[in-house]
Amino acid sequence: MSGDANEDDDIPRRRPFVGRVGAGAKRRLQSLSFNRILPNILTLLAMCAGLTAIRYGIAGQWERAVLAIVVAAMLDGVDGRLARLLRSTSDFGAQLDSLADAVSFGVAPALLMFLWVMHDAGGVGWALSLLHAVCAVLRLARFNTMVGEPDLPHWAHNYFTGVPSPAGAGIAIMPLIFWLYTDSEFFASPIVAGAFLLTSSILMVSRVPVFAGKHLRLKPQHALMLMVGVIAVVGFLVTDPWPTLSILGILYLASIPLSVVSFRRLQAHAAATATDTPPNPL
């Protein structure tokens, strides 16, 4: 009898502990603010846009496929900045963003280009499509390992190392954009499309410095001009997307040599400044 009573007495002592743990976990889930999950929602929407581009590519709806990748790039450009603005950055969000980028800007453009014209090149066309997807993943993995790297000088944070994956996706599908704009069969050639795929792959895994713009500070009058310019570009994208995307792609490719020159100039200036600095007295 005493043993049964003791065992029965142990039951209520254990149950409140389990209840407290469950209640604490429930409170933690309930206290998660919408601001913390909003950037992750945008990241998932960007991934869905990339997958939707694949669906449109399978159906041969090339205009919608390209626009889906453009939407994915826009959402990708917003989610990280929104997370920093709302102070909701996290390791989970960073890893989720990279996985979504691998789908939207690695797999989706590769499959889209293969379905469009690269299948005519057989195994070579598939290899070049695979190369783009692999290089996009490698570029994202390298970016994750370099986040927060303390050895970079302050001016180097205004540059990416290699072309970022959204821009790489834009370069890869540029022949398709040109074809939609001009209807020229020149851009529908596997040789031309393969050259752009190869270029995007090399640029993503290269050490080429590319303007980032994340830490760029503008004067108030310049900020106003930038906002007006962004609104104008969005307006042109809505009303006449193919010439707008073609011009933006050409301008971006032209900016890469300029970014290299700018980076080397700052690098030389920093080296000269370090040489001219007198040593600290003992």
Secondary structure as a PSIPRED ss2 file (coil, helix, strand):
# PSIPRED VFORMAT (PSIPRED V4.0)

   1 M C   1.000  0.000  0.000
   2 S H   0.000  1.000  0.000
   3 G H   0.000  1.000  0.000
   4 D H   0.000  1.000  0.000
   5 A H   0.000  1.000  0.000
   6 N H   0.000  1.000  0.000
   7 E H   0.000  1.000  0.000
   8 D H   0.000  1.000  0.000
   9 D H   0.000  1.000  0.000
  10 D H   0.000  1.000  0.000
  11 I H   0.000  1.000  0.000
  12 P H   0.000  1.000  0.000
  13 R H   0.000  1.000  0.000
  14 R H   0.000  1.000  0.000
  15 R H   0.000  1.000  0.000
  16 P H   0.000  1.000  0.000
  17 F H   0.000  1.000  0.000
  18 V H   0.000  1.000  0.000
  19 G H   0.000  1.000  0.000
  20 R H   0.000  1.000  0.000
  21 V H   0.000  1.000  0.000
  22 G H   0.000  1.000  0.000
  23 A H   0.000  1.000  0.000
  24 G H   0.000  1.000  0.000
  25 A H   0.000  1.000  0.000
  26 K H   0.000  1.000  0.000
  27 R H   0.000  1.000  0.000
  28 R H   0.000  1.000  0.000
  29 L H   0.000  1.000  0.000
  30 Q H   0.000  1.000  0.000
  31 S C   1.000  0.000  0.000
  32 L C   1.000  0.000  0.000
  33 S C   1.000  0.000  0.000
  34 F H   0.000  1.000  0.000
  35 N H   0.000  1.000  0.000
  36 R H   0.000  1.000  0.000
  37 I H   0.000  1.000  0.000
  38 L H   0.000  1.000  0.000
  39 P H   0.000  1.000  0.000
  40 N H   0.000  1.000  0.000
  41 I H   0.000  1.000  0.000
  42 L H   0.000  1.000  0.000
  43 T H   0.000  1.000  0.000
  44 L H   0.000  1.000  0.000
  45 L H   0.000  1.000  0.000
  46 A H   0.000  1.000  0.000
  47 M H   0.000  1.000  0.000
  48 C H   0.000  1.000  0.000
  49 A H   0.000  1.000  0.000
  50 G H   0.000  1.000  0.000
  51 L H   0.000  1.000  0.000
  52 T H   0.000  1.000  0.000
  53 A H   0.000  1.000  0.000
  54 I H   0.000  1.000  0.000
  55 R H   0.000  1.000  0.000
  56 Y H   0.000  1.000  0.000
  57 G H   0.000  1.000  0.000
  58 I H   0.000  1.000  0.000
  59 A C   1.000  0.000  0.000
  60 G C   1.000  0.000  0.000
  61 Q C   1.000  0.000  0.000
  62 W H   0.000  1.000  0.000
  63 E H   0.000  1.000  0.000
  64 R H   0.000  1.000  0.000
  65 A H   0.000  1.000  0.000
  66 V H   0.000  1.000  0.000
  67 L H   0.000  1.000  0.000
  68 A H   0.000  1.000  0.000
  69 I H   0.000  1.000  0.000
  70 V H   0.000  1.000  0.000
  71 V H   0.000  1.000  0.000
  72 A H   0.000  1.000  0.000
  73 A H   0.000  1.000  0.000
  74 M H   0.000  1.000  0.000
  75 L H   0.000  1.000  0.000
  76 D H   0.000  1.000  0.000
  77 G H   0.000  1.000  0.000
  78 V H   0.000  1.000  0.000
  79 D H   0.000  1.000  0.000
  80 G H   0.000  1.000  0.000
  81 R H   0.000  1.000  0.000
  82 L H   0.000  1.000  0.000
  83 A H   0.000  1.000  0.000
  84 R H   0.000  1.000  0.000
  85 L H   0.000  1.000  0.000
  86 L C   1.000  0.000  0.000
  87 R C   1.000  0.000  0.000
  88 S C   1.000  0.000  0.000
  89 T C   1.000  0.000  0.000
  90 S C   1.000  0.000  0.000
  91 D H   0.000  1.000  0.000
  92 F H   0.000  1.000  0.000
  93 G H   0.000  1.000  0.000
  94 A H   0.000  1.000  0.000
  95 Q H   0.000  1.000  0.000
  96 L H   0.000  1.000  0.000
  97 D H   0.000  1.000  0.000
  98 S H   0.000  1.000  0.000
  99 L H   0.000  1.000  0.000
 100 A H   0.000  1.000  0.000
 101 D H   0.000  1.000  0.000
 102 A H   0.000  1.000  0.000
 103 V H   0.000  1.000  0.000
 104 S H   0.000  1.000  0.000
 105 F H   0.000  1.000  0.000
 106 G H   0.000  1.000  0.000
 107 V H   0.000  1.000  0.000
 108 A H   0.000  1.000  0.000
 109 P H   0.000  1.000  0.000
 110 A H   0.000  1.000  0.000
 111 L H   0.000  1.000  0.000
 112 L H   0.000  1.000  0.000
 113 M H   0.000  1.000  0.000
 114 F H   0.000  1.000  0.000
 115 L H   0.000  1.000  0.000
 116 W H   0.000  1.000  0.000
 117 V C   1.000  0.000  0.000
 118 M H   0.000  1.000  0.000
 119 H H   0.000  1.000  0.000
 120 D H   0.000  1.000  0.000
 121 A H   0.000  1.000  0.000
 122 G C   1.000  0.000  0.000
 123 G H   0.000  1.000  0.000
 124 V H   0.000  1.000  0.000
 125 G H   0.000  1.000  0.000
 126 W H   0.000  1.000  0.000
 127 A H   0.000  1.000  0.000
 128 L H   0.000  1.000  0.000
 129 S H   0.000  1.000  0.000
 130 L H   0.000  1.000  0.000
 131 L H   0.000  1.000  0.000
 132 H H   0.000  1.000  0.000
 133 A H   0.000  1.000  0.000
 134 V H   0.000  1.000  0.000
 135 C H   0.000  1.000  0.000
 136 A H   0.000  1.000  0.000
 137 V H   0.000  1.000  0.000
 138 L H   0.000  1.000  0.000
 139 R H   0.000  1.000  0.000
 140 L H   0.000  1.000  0.000
 141 A H   0.000  1.000  0.000
 142 R H   0.000  1.000  0.000
 143 F H   0.000  1.000  0.000
 144 N H   0.000  1.000  0.000
 145 T H   0.000  1.000  0.000
 146 M H   0.000  1.000  0.000
 147 V C   1.000  0.000  0.000
 148 G C   1.000  0.000  0.000
 149 E C   1.000  0.000  0.000
 150 P C   1.000  0.000  0.000
 151 D C   1.000  0.000  0.000
 152 L C   1.000  0.000  0.000
 153 P C   1.000  0.000  0.000
 154 H H   0.000  1.000  0.000
 155 W H   0.000  1.000  0.000
 156 A H   0.000  1.000  0.000
 157 H H   0.000  1.000  0.000
 158 N H   0.000  1.000  0.000
 159 Y E   0.000  0.000  1.000
 160 F E   0.000  0.000  1.000
 161 T E   0.000  0.000  1.000
 162 G C   1.000  0.000  0.000
 163 V C   1.000  0.000  0.000
 164 P C   1.000  0.000  0.000
 165 S H   0.000  1.000  0.000
 166 P H   0.000  1.000  0.000
 167 A H   0.000  1.000  0.000
 168 G H   0.000  1.000  0.000
 169 A H   0.000  1.000  0.000
 170 G H   0.000  1.000  0.000
 171 I H   0.000  1.000  0.000
 172 A H   0.000  1.000  0.000
 173 I C   1.000  0.000  0.000
 174 M H   0.000  1.000  0.000
 175 P H   0.000  1.000  0.000
 176 L H   0.000  1.000  0.000
 177 I H   0.000  1.000  0.000
 178 F H   0.000  1.000  0.000
 179 W H   0.000  1.000  0.000
 180 L H   0.000  1.000  0.000
 181 Y H   0.000  1.000  0.000
 182 T H   0.000  1.000  0.000
 183 D C   1.000  0.000  0.000
 184 S C   1.000  0.000  0.000
 185 E C   1.000  0.000  0.000
 186 F C   1.000  0.000  0.000
 187 F C   1.000  0.000  0.000
 188 A C   1.000  0.000  0.000
 189 S C   1.000  0.000  0.000
 190 P H   0.000  1.000  0.000
 191 I H   0.000  1.000  0.000
 192 V H   0.000  1.000  0.000
 193 A H   0.000  1.000  0.000
 194 G H   0.000  1.000  0.000
 195 A H   0.000  1.000  0.000
 196 F H   0.000  1.000  0.000
 197 L H   0.000  1.000  0.000
 198 L H   0.000  1.000  0.000
 199 T H   0.000  1.000  0.000
 200 S H   0.000  1.000  0.000
 201 S H   0.000  1.000  0.000
 202 I H   0.000  1.000  0.000
 203 L H   0.000  1.000  0.000
 204 M H   0.000  1.000  0.000
 205 V H   0.000  1.000  0.000
 206 S C   1.000  0.000  0.000
 207 R C   1.000  0.000  0.000
 208 V C   1.000  0.000  0.000
 209 P E   0.000  0.000  1.000
 210 V E   0.000  0.000  1.000
 211 F E   0.000  0.000  1.000
 212 A C   1.000  0.000  0.000
 213 G C   1.000  0.000  0.000
 214 K C   1.000  0.000  0.000
 215 H C   1.000  0.000  0.000
 216 L C   1.000  0.000  0.000
 217 R C   1.000  0.000  0.000
 218 L C   1.000  0.000  0.000
 219 K C   1.000  0.000  0.000
 220 P H   0.000  1.000  0.000
 221 Q H   0.000  1.000  0.000
 222 H H   0.000  1.000  0.000
 223 A H   0.000  1.000  0.000
 224 L H   0.000  1.000  0.000
 225 M H   0.000  1.000  0.000
 226 L H   0.000  1.000  0.000
 227 M H   0.000  1.000  0.000
 228 V H   0.000  1.000  0.000
 229 G H   0.000  1.000  0.000
 230 V H   0.000  1.000  0.000
 231 I H   0.000  1.000  0.000
 232 A H   0.000  1.000  0.000
 233 V H   0.000  1.000  0.000
 234 V H   0.000  1.000  0.000
 235 G H   0.000  1.000  0.000
 236 F H   0.000  1.000  0.000
 237 L H   0.000  1.000  0.000
 238 V H   0.000  1.000  0.000
 239 T H   0.000  1.000  0.000
 240 D C   1.000  0.000  0.000
 241 P H   0.000  1.000  0.000
 242 W H   0.000  1.000  0.000
 243 P H   0.000  1.000  0.000
 244 T H   0.000  1.000  0.000
 245 L H   0.000  1.000  0.000
 246 S H   0.000  1.000  0.000
 247 I H   0.000  1.000  0.000
 248 L H   0.000  1.000  0.000
 249 G H   0.000  1.000  0.000
 250 I H   0.000  1.000  0.000
 251 L H   0.000  1.000  0.000
 252 Y H   0.000  1.000  0.000
 253 L H   0.000  1.000  0.000
 254 A H   0.000  1.000  0.000
 255 S H   0.000  1.000  0.000
 256 I H   0.000  1.000  0.000
 257 P H   0.000  1.000  0.000
 258 L H   0.000  1.000  0.000
 259 S H   0.000  1.000  0.000
 260 V H   0.000  1.000  0.000
 261 V H   0.000  1.000  0.000
 262 S H   0.000  1.000  0.000
 263 F H   0.000  1.000  0.000
 264 R H   0.000  1.000  0.000
 265 R H   0.000  1.000  0.000
 266 L H   0.000  1.000  0.000
 267 Q H   0.000  1.000  0.000
 268 A H   0.000  1.000  0.000
 269 H H   0.000  1.000  0.000
 270 A H   0.000  1.000  0.000
 271 A H   0.000  1.000  0.000
 272 A H   0.000  1.000  0.000
 273 T H   0.000  1.000  0.000
 274 A H   0.000  1.000  0.000
 275 T H   0.000  1.000  0.000
 276 D H   0.000  1.000  0.000
 277 T C   1.000  0.000  0.000
 278 P C   1.000  0.000  0.000
 279 P C   1.000  0.000  0.000
 280 N C   1.000  0.000  0.000
 281 P C   1.000  0.000  0.000
 282 L C   1.000  0.000  0.000
